[in-house]
């Protein structure tokens, strides 16, 4: 941790106690949703699983959730990341737009910070619908495109975003993928769900811990103030992340 980041962390701690004392990372809201859904009979597919169900800084990486499930399969097109995943029971190299599973194979499909990278959510949604059992759930965690950071990120060239992700989050270039944000607002989610045979059970708008520690205390101050404003119900549509639960209600319609 460099000096600028250390000073940001020291500045943030008392600020959080004053303005956002209950704030936590949005990954935990997503984990709560999975935990409330999974049981000993669950057949679970983690789509775009990467290194693990959760980031490396989440202590258990989702291992207790996997242990309580009957079957956990992880699928990803990034083979080096996939082979590092020791949380899922089975690893499959594959593409979300052409899933190599029989129809009705799973009770639950999850996706953590994946949906924003999908260029054709209707195509992927229809295939996810196909491999879910009737009444099965698709639960995902993704950035809210109405949040200022997602808007700014969508304007930046990919090469610059790769460098920024390395600086802010310590992510290597091979772990940064193009983003499309085509299923990243409440309205877009409802329209795509309707076209792909899903019912929207819940769209939870949640704030998250700051991402700009590496930019210094001033950046943290701005981010925390924006987060504090978004905590008010009237401004909730501008919170940073979405945790979404979709339920399969019917087979997806063929594309028109």
C-alpha positions in Angstrom: 0.0 0.0 0.0 1.6 3.3 -1.1 1.6 6.5 0.9 -1.3 8.1 -1.0 -3.5 5.1 -0.5 -2.6 4.9 3.2 -3.5 8.6 3.7 -6.9 7.9 1.9 -7.7 5.0 4.2 -6.8 7.0 7.3 -9.0 9.9 6.0 -11.9 7.6 5.2 -12.3 5.8 8.5 -13.6 8.8 10.6 -15.5 10.1 7.6 -17.4 6.8 7.2 -18.4 6.8 10.9 -19.9 10.2 10.4 -21.6 9.9 7.0 -22.1 6.3 6.1 -21.6 4.1 9.2 -23.6 1.2 7.8 -22.0 1.1 4.4 -20.4 -2.1 3.2 -19.2 -3.5 -0.1 -22.0 -4.4 -2.5 -20.4 -7.9 -2.8 -21.9 -8.7 0.6 -25.4 -7.7 -0.4 -25.0 -10.1 -3.3 -23.6 -12.9 -1.0 -26.6 -12.4 1.3 -29.0 -13.0 -1.6 -27.2 -16.2 -2.6 -27.1 -17.4 1.0 -30.8 -17.0 1.3 -31.4 -19.0 -1.8 -29.0 -22.0 -1.6 -29.7 -25.3 0.1 -28.4 -28.8 0.2 -30.3 -29.7 -3.1 -29.2 -26.7 -5.1 -27.6 -27.3 -8.5 -25.8 -24.0 -9.1 -24.0 -22.6 -12.1 -21.7 -19.6 -11.5 -21.5 -17.9 -14.9 -18.2 -16.1 -15.6 -16.7 -17.5 -12.4 -13.1 -16.4 -13.0 -10.8 -16.9 -10.0 -13.6 -17.4 -7.5 -17.2 -16.7 -6.7 -16.1 -13.5 -4.9 -12.9 -11.4 -5.2 -9.7 -12.4 -3.5 -10.2 -9.9 -0.7 -13.4 -11.6 0.4 -12.0 -14.0 3.0 -13.8 -17.3 2.2 -14.2 -16.6 -1.5 -17.7 -18.3 -1.3 -16.4 -21.7 -0.1 -19.2 -22.1 2.6 -21.9 -21.4 0.0 -20.4 -24.1 -2.3 -20.1 -26.6 0.5 -23.8 -26.3 1.4 -24.9 -26.9 -2.3 -25.3 -30.2 -4.0 -23.5 -29.3 -7.2 -21.6 -26.1 -8.1 -20.3 -25.6 -11.7 -18.2 -22.7 -12.8 -18.0 -21.6 -16.4 -15.6 -19.0 -17.9 -13.9 -18.4 -21.2 -10.7 -17.2 -19.5 -9.0 -20.5 -18.9 -6.0 -19.3 -16.7 -8.5 -17.7 -14.3 -10.8 -20.7 -14.4 -8.0 -23.1 -13.5 -7.2 -21.1 -10.4 -10.8 -21.4 -9.1 -10.8 -23.9 -6.2 -14.3 -23.0 -5.0 -16.6 -24.6 -7.5 -16.9 -28.4 -7.7 -16.6 -28.5 -11.5 -14.9 -26.1 -14.0 -16.0 -25.7 -17.6 -14.3 -23.6 -20.3 -17.1 -22.1 -22.4 -19.0 -19.1 -23.7 -22.1 -17.8 -22.0 -23.8 -17.3 -25.4 -23.5 -21.0 -26.2 -23.8 -22.9 -22.9 -22.7 -26.6 -23.1 -25.4 -27.9 -20.7 -28.6 -29.8 -21.1 -31.9 -27.9 -20.7 -33.1 -27.7 -17.1 -29.7 -28.5 -15.6 -29.7 -25.9 -12.8 -31.8 -24.4 -10.0 -29.7 -21.3 -9.8 -27.4 -19.3 -12.0 -25.3 -16.5 -10.6 -23.1 -13.9 -12.1 -20.8 -11.6 -10.2 -19.7 -8.5 -12.1 -20.3 -10.2 -15.4 -23.5 -8.9 -16.9 -21.9 -5.5 -17.8 -19.5 -7.4 -20.1 -22.3 -9.1 -22.1 -22.6 -7.7 -25.6 -25.9 -9.5 -26.4 -27.9 -9.9 -23.2 -31.0 -11.3 -25.1 -29.0 -14.1 -26.6 -27.3 -14.9 -23.3 -30.6 -14.6 -21.4 -32.4 -17.1 -23.7 -29.6 -19.7 -23.1 -29.6 -19.1 -19.4 -33.4 -19.6 -19.4 -33.0 -22.8 -21.3 -30.6 -24.4 -18.8 -32.7 -23.4 -15.8 -35.4 -25.6 -14.4 -38.9 -24.1 -14.2 -39.0 -21.6 -11.4 -35.2 -21.4 -11.3 -33.4 -18.2 -10.4 -30.8 -16.0 -12.1 -29.1 -13.8 -9.5 -26.5 -11.3 -10.5 -24.4 -8.4 -9.2 -23.4 -5.6 -11.6 -22.7 -1.9 -11.7 -25.6 0.5 -12.1 -25.1 2.5 -15.3 -26.7 5.6 -13.7 -23.8 5.8 -11.3 -21.2 8.4 -12.3 -18.3 5.9 -12.2 -20.0 3.5 -14.7 -20.8 6.5 -17.0 -17.2 7.7 -16.9 -15.9 4.2 -17.4 -18.1 3.8 -20.5 -16.5 6.9 -22.1 -12.9 5.8 -21.6 -10.8 3.9 -24.2 -10.1 0.3 -23.2 -6.4 0.8 -22.9 -6.8 3.6 -20.4 -9.4 1.6 -18.4 -6.9 -1.3 -18.2 -4.3 1.0 -16.6 -6.8 2.6 -14.3 -8.1 -0.8 -13.1 -4.4 -1.7 -12.3 -3.9 1.5 -10.4 -7.2 1.6 -8.5 -7.9 -2.1 -7.9 -4.6 -3.9 -8.6 -6.2 -5.9 -11.4 -3.9 -7.2 -14.1 -4.7 -6.3 -17.7 -5.8 -9.9 -18.6 -8.5 -9.6 -15.9 -10.1 -6.4 -17.4 -12.7 -7.1 -20.1 -14.7 -4.7 -22.4 -17.9 -3.4 -20.9 -21.2 -2.7 -22.7 -23.7 -1.9 -19.9 -26.7 -3.2 -21.9 -28.4 -4.7 -18.9 -27.4 -2.2 -16.3 -30.4 -0.1 -15.5 -33.7 -1.2 -13.9 -35.6 -0.4 -17.1 -33.2 -2.4 -19.3 -33.3 -5.4 -16.9 -37.1 -5.5 -17.0 -37.3 -5.3 -20.8 -34.7 -8.0 -21.3 -36.3 -10.2 -18.6 -39.6 -9.9 -20.4 -38.1 -10.9 -23.7 -36.2 -13.9 -22.3 -38.8 -15.6 -20.2 -38.0 -14.2 -16.8 -40.0 -12.4 -14.1 -38.2 -9.7 -12.1 -38.4 -10.7 -8.5 -36.1 -8.0 -7.1 -33.9 -5.2 -8.2 -31.9 -4.0 -5.2 -30.0 -0.7 -5.7 -27.0 -0.7 -3.3 -24.1 1.6 -2.6 -20.6 0.2 -2.0 -17.3 1.0 -0.3 -15.2 3.6 -2.2 -13.0 2.5 -5.1 -10.8 5.6 -5.4 -8.3 5.2 -2.4 -5.4 5.2 -4.8 -6.4 8.8 -6.0 -6.0 10.4 -2.6 -8.2 11.9 0.2 -9.9 14.5 -2.1 -11.2 11.7 -4.4 -12.4 9.8 -1.4 -14.2 12.8 0.0 -16.1 13.4 -3.3 -17.0 9.7 -3.6 -18.2 9.5 0.0 -20.3 12.6 -0.3 -22.0 11.3 -3.5 -22.6 7.9 -1.7 -24.1 9.7 1.3 -26.5 11.6 -1.0 -27.5 8.4 -2.8 -28.3 6.7 0.5 -31.4 8.8 0.7 -34.4 7.0 -0.9 -35.1 9.9 -3.3 -31.7 9.4 -4.9 -31.5 5.6 -4.8 -31.6 5.3 -8.6 -28.0 6.7 -8.7 -26.5 4.1 -6.3 -23.4 2.3 -7.5 -24.6 -1.3 -7.9 -27.5 -3.6 -8.7 -28.3 -6.9 -7.1 -30.9 -8.6 -9.2 -33.1 -11.7 -8.8 -34.9 -13.0 -12.0 -37.2 -16.0 -11.9 -37.8 -18.3 -14.9 -41.5 -18.3 -15.6 -41.7 -19.6 -19.1 -39.4 -20.8 -21.9 -37.7 -17.9 -23.7 -39.2 -16.8 -27.0 -37.2 -17.4 -30.1 -35.5 -14.2 -31.4 -37.6 -12.2 -33.8 
